[in-house]
Amino acid sequence: MKHLHIVKIRYIFRLIAIQRYIASTMTTPIDLDEIIKALAHPTRREMLACLKNPEQHFGSQEHPFEFGVCAGKFTQCGLSQSTVSAHLAVLQRAQLISCKKVGQWNFFKRNEEVISEFLLQMGKEL
């Protein structure tokens, strides 16, 4: 009986070790379908591309670009505020961008971790 108890304990420890290993090697969970839907619109792809080099595409802004790009800067691209907000919301839902609120302004920047994971998974699947 004692031997059986020791075997069970070893089995449990192995399971715990395997779960910890899997958790440590797991990448960021992403929703491929949500990202693909977000990237289906050319304006959102362009917005994401512009966020890659904000200094080049948006000129200057009051706050540093490390915060991200102020949502109002996108209206300089010829888009209305409501259109910009809708596109940014879709990109944010797909976790392709993150938002930081500073005072009354919202700043958006690319989520490079999610973008890299998306590209990695697409490379594996296709």
ZADO-1210 file (C-alpha; in nm, 4 decimals, padded with zeros to 6 digits):
<atoms>
<atom x="00.0000" y="00.0000" z="00.0000" code="MET" pos="1"/>
<atom x="00.2837" y="00.2371" z="00.0847" code="LYS" pos="2"/>
<atom x="00.4436" y="00.1729" z="-00.2551" code="HIS" pos="3"/>
<atom x="00.1189" y="00.2657" z="-00.4326" code="LEU" pos="4"/>
<atom x="00.1033" y="00.5913" z="-00.2362" code="HIS" pos="5"/>
<atom x="00.4612" y="00.6791" z="-00.3412" code="ILE" pos="6"/>
<atom x="00.3787" y="00.6056" z="-00.7059" code="VAL" pos="7"/>
<atom x="00.0750" y="00.8367" z="-00.6886" code="LYS" pos="8"/>
<atom x="00.2828" y="01.1160" z="-00.5377" code="ILE" pos="9"/>
<atom x="00.5494" y="01.0804" z="-00.8088" code="ARG" pos="10"/>
<atom x="00.2768" y="01.0864" z="-01.0738" code="TYR" pos="11"/>
<atom x="00.1297" y="01.4056" z="-00.9279" code="ILE" pos="12"/>
<atom x="00.4732" y="01.5719" z="-00.9148" code="PHE" pos="13"/>
<atom x="00.5358" y="01.4791" z="-01.2778" code="ARG" pos="14"/>
<atom x="00.2015" y="01.6270" z="-01.3808" code="LEU" pos="15"/>
<atom x="00.2791" y="01.9471" z="-01.1938" code="ILE" pos="16"/>
<atom x="00.6233" y="01.9664" z="-01.3572" code="ALA" pos="17"/>
<atom x="00.4725" y="01.9143" z="-01.7030" code="ILE" pos="18"/>
<atom x="00.2065" y="02.1809" z="-01.6428" code="GLN" pos="19"/>
<atom x="00.4693" y="02.4281" z="-01.5226" code="ARG" pos="20"/>
<atom x="00.6851" y="02.3566" z="-01.8272" code="TYR" pos="21"/>
<atom x="00.3941" y="02.4075" z="-02.0648" code="ILE" pos="22"/>
<atom x="00.2938" y="02.7300" z="-01.8891" code="ALA" pos="23"/>
<atom x="00.6501" y="02.8638" z="-01.9070" code="SER" pos="24"/>
<atom x="00.6825" y="02.7945" z="-02.2786" code="THR" pos="25"/>
<atom x="00.3345" y="02.9135" z="-02.3751" code="MET" pos="26"/>
<atom x="00.3222" y="03.2258" z="-02.5840" code="THR" pos="27"/>
<atom x="00.0664" y="03.5026" z="-02.5617" code="THR" pos="28"/>
<atom x="-00.2835" y="03.3662" z="-02.6250" code="PRO" pos="29"/>
<atom x="-00.4316" y="03.5438" z="-02.9239" code="ILE" pos="30"/>
<atom x="-00.7550" y="03.5225" z="-03.1202" code="ASP" pos="31"/>
<atom x="-00.6472" y="03.4588" z="-03.4796" code="LEU" pos="32"/>
<atom x="-00.9959" y="03.5172" z="-03.6192" code="ASP" pos="33"/>
<atom x="-01.0314" y="03.8517" z="-03.4414" code="GLU" pos="34"/>
<atom x="-00.6919" y="03.9650" z="-03.5708" code="ILE" pos="35"/>
<atom x="-00.7669" y="03.8533" z="-03.9260" code="ILE" pos="36"/>
<atom x="-01.0981" y="04.0433" z="-03.9166" code="LYS" pos="37"/>
<atom x="-00.9190" y="04.3542" z="-03.7894" code="ALA" pos="38"/>
<atom x="-00.6567" y="04.3311" z="-04.0636" code="LEU" pos="39"/>
<atom x="-00.9178" y="04.2760" z="-04.3346" code="ALA" pos="40"/>
<atom x="-00.9773" y="04.6501" z="-04.3706" code="HIS" pos="41"/>
<atom x="-00.7051" y="04.8417" z="-04.5604" code="PRO" pos="42"/>
<atom x="-00.7442" y="05.1532" z="-04.3420" code="THR" pos="43"/>
<atom x="-00.6724" y="04.9530" z="-04.0256" code="ARG" pos="44"/>
<atom x="-00.3665" y="04.7944" z="-04.1889" code="ARG" pos="45"/>
<atom x="-00.2465" y="05.1428" z="-04.2837" code="GLU" pos="46"/>
<atom x="-00.3073" y="05.2739" z="-03.9307" code="MET" pos="47"/>
<atom x="-00.1104" y="04.9828" z="-03.7860" code="LEU" pos="48"/>
<atom x="00.1718" y="05.0427" z="-04.0338" code="ALA" pos="49"/>
<atom x="00.1830" y="05.4138" z="-03.9442" code="CYS" pos="50"/>
<atom x="00.2095" y="05.3254" z="-03.5756" code="LEU" pos="51"/>
<atom x="00.5256" y="05.1303" z="-03.6516" code="LYS" pos="52"/>
<atom x="00.7182" y="05.4559" z="-03.7157" code="ASN" pos="53"/>
<atom x="00.5044" y="05.7296" z="-03.5601" code="PRO" pos="54"/>
<atom x="00.7699" y="06.0038" z="-03.5875" code="GLU" pos="55"/>
<atom x="00.7781" y="05.9548" z="-03.9638" code="GLN" pos="56"/>
<atom x="00.4013" y="05.9510" z="-04.0162" code="HIS" pos="57"/>
<atom x="00.2624" y="06.1880" z="-03.7535" code="PHE" pos="58"/>
<atom x="00.5216" y="06.4623" z="-03.7187" code="GLY" pos="59"/>
<atom x="00.5279" y="06.5939" z="-03.3648" code="SER" pos="60"/>
<atom x="00.2889" y="06.5916" z="-03.0735" code="GLN" pos="61"/>
<atom x="00.2802" y="06.7486" z="-02.7286" code="GLU" pos="62"/>
<atom x="00.3543" y="06.4213" z="-02.5450" code="HIS" pos="63"/>
<atom x="00.6427" y="06.1873" z="-02.6342" code="PRO" pos="64"/>
<atom x="00.5752" y="05.9062" z="-02.8805" code="PHE" pos="65"/>
<atom x="00.6708" y="05.6559" z="-02.6081" code="GLU" pos="66"/>
<atom x="00.3140" y="05.7096" z="-02.4816" code="PHE" pos="67"/>
<atom x="00.1870" y="05.6231" z="-02.8280" code="GLY" pos="68"/>
<atom x="00.0102" y="05.8357" z="-03.0867" code="VAL" pos="69"/>
<atom x="-00.2734" y="06.0626" z="-02.9822" code="CYS" pos="70"/>
<atom x="-00.6001" y="05.9528" z="-03.1424" code="ALA" pos="71"/>
<atom x="-00.6484" y="06.3052" z="-03.2793" code="GLY" pos="72"/>
<atom x="-00.3381" y="06.2674" z="-03.4979" code="LYS" pos="73"/>
<atom x="-00.5178" y="06.0118" z="-03.7154" code="PHE" pos="74"/>
<atom x="-00.7707" y="06.2746" z="-03.8260" code="THR" pos="75"/>
<atom x="-00.4810" y="06.4477" z="-04.0070" code="GLN" pos="76"/>
<atom x="-00.4874" y="06.1486" z="-04.2435" code="CYS" pos="77"/>
<atom x="-00.8262" y="06.2622" z="-04.3737" code="GLY" pos="78"/>
<atom x="-01.0413" y="06.0425" z="-04.1500" code="LEU" pos="79"/>
<atom x="-01.3257" y="06.1699" z="-03.9337" code="SER" pos="80"/>
<atom x="-01.3010" y="06.1327" z="-03.5574" code="GLN" pos="81"/>
<atom x="-01.5816" y="05.8752" z="-03.5486" code="SER" pos="82"/>
<atom x="-01.4143" y="05.6678" z="-03.8215" code="THR" pos="83"/>
<atom x="-01.0805" y="05.6802" z="-03.6395" code="VAL" pos="84"/>
<atom x="-01.2466" y="05.5759" z="-03.3126" code="SER" pos="85"/>
<atom x="-01.4239" y="05.2831" z="-03.4779" code="ALA" pos="86"/>
<atom x="-01.1050" y="05.1560" z="-03.6441" code="HIS" pos="87"/>
<atom x="-00.8988" y="05.1968" z="-03.3262" code="LEU" pos="88"/>
<atom x="-01.1633" y="05.0057" z="-03.1290" code="ALA" pos="89"/>
<atom x="-01.1444" y="04.7124" z="-03.3708" code="VAL" pos="90"/>
<atom x="-00.7637" y="04.7079" z="-03.3535" code="LEU" pos="91"/>
<atom x="-00.7796" y="04.7267" z="-02.9750" code="GLN" pos="92"/>
<atom x="-01.0324" y="04.4412" z="-02.9509" code="ARG" pos="93"/>
<atom x="-00.7940" y="04.2286" z="-03.1565" code="ALA" pos="94"/>
<atom x="-00.5163" y="04.3312" z="-02.9124" code="GLN" pos="95"/>
<atom x="-00.3042" y="04.4643" z="-03.2001" code="LEU" pos="96"/>
<atom x="-00.2775" y="04.8012" z="-03.0254" code="ILE" pos="97"/>
<atom x="-00.2864" y="04.9192" z="-02.6664" code="SER" pos="98"/>
<atom x="-00.4299" y="05.2398" z="-02.5260" code="CYS" pos="99"/>
<atom x="-00.2916" y="05.4672" z="-02.2568" code="LYS" pos="100"/>
<atom x="-00.4991" y="05.7536" z="-02.1209" code="LYS" pos="101"/>
<atom x="-00.3065" y="06.0664" z="-02.0248" code="VAL" pos="102"/>
<atom x="-00.5321" y="06.3410" z="-01.8971" code="GLY" pos="103"/>
<atom x="-00.8101" y="06.3799" z="-02.1504" code="GLN" pos="104"/>
<atom x="-00.6132" y="06.2211" z="-02.4364" code="TRP" pos="105"/>
<atom x="-00.5892" y="05.8598" z="-02.5480" code="ASN" pos="106"/>
<atom x="-00.2596" y="05.7385" z="-02.6892" code="PHE" pos="107"/>
<atom x="-00.2305" y="05.4271" z="-02.9020" code="PHE" pos="108"/>
<atom x="00.0694" y="05.2116" z="-02.9797" code="LYS" pos="109"/>
<atom x="00.1313" y="04.8777" z="-03.1440" code="ARG" pos="110"/>
<atom x="00.1292" y="04.5632" z="-02.9330" code="ASN" pos="111"/>
<atom x="00.4446" y="04.4096" z="-03.0782" code="GLU" pos="112"/>
<atom x="00.4141" y="04.0934" z="-02.8680" code="GLU" pos="113"/>
<atom x="00.0720" y="04.0084" z="-03.0142" code="VAL" pos="114"/>
<atom x="00.1786" y="04.1025" z="-03.3674" code="ILE" pos="115"/>
<atom x="00.4865" y="03.8781" z="-03.3425" code="SER" pos="116"/>
<atom x="00.2826" y="03.5900" z="-03.2011" code="GLU" pos="117"/>
<atom x="00.0245" y="03.6309" z="-03.4786" code="PHE" pos="118"/>
<atom x="00.2929" y="03.6189" z="-03.7475" code="LEU" pos="119"/>
<atom x="00.4519" y="03.3158" z="-03.5802" code="LEU" pos="120"/>
<atom x="00.1236" y="03.1250" z="-03.5619" code="GLN" pos="121"/>
<atom x="00.0302" y="03.2130" z="-03.9197" code="MET" pos="122"/>
<atom x="00.3731" y="03.0906" z="-04.0337" code="GLY" pos="123"/>
<atom x="00.3130" y="02.7590" z="-03.8584" code="LYS" pos="124"/>
<atom x="-00.0418" y="02.7140" z="-03.9850" code="GLU" pos="125"/>
<atom x="-00.0049" y="02.8150" z="-04.3487" code="LEU" pos="126"/>
</atoms>
